């Protein structure tokens, strides 16, 4: 597993973090990017950061392009969407259980993105009032009519089984469509798909 570095303004490692990652280390913002980044996940705790300076801090940190999971004391769907669009690979509560932190690290290590289950449904809520903007997404014109339909349903949070039932096809067909959609739009998973469609 990758090395875990924690960045927090109170300069303390939470016991939950250490239970999840006994070898986890506390570092300052100035050390961001000085490690072997291919082997590192950074956990940025913004809980103690004043609300009026959070956005600037997040902009400054995300521009580094590092693999960063944002930890907060107040989960907010709009903030989650915003930090993921900035480039964060995860968004979670700073008091998440040790087991969940390990799960997040595993997802991130394998190239995925993480948001909590409650926020996932909100992130997957697609605004169909922006249809004209959607067609301008790079690669969207490469999708067939059926693939566009599946992409839109997936972005609304529909499960494969639901889509199969509503489109009168098998789940295997839906999975095949999803693989093609991910490839054509160059996204890894449903979260990235929703972020892409909601970004317009």
Order of alpha helices (4+ residues) and beta strands (2+ residues): beta-alpha-beta-beta-alpha-beta-alpha-beta-alpha-beta-alpha-alpha-alpha-alpha-alpha-alpha
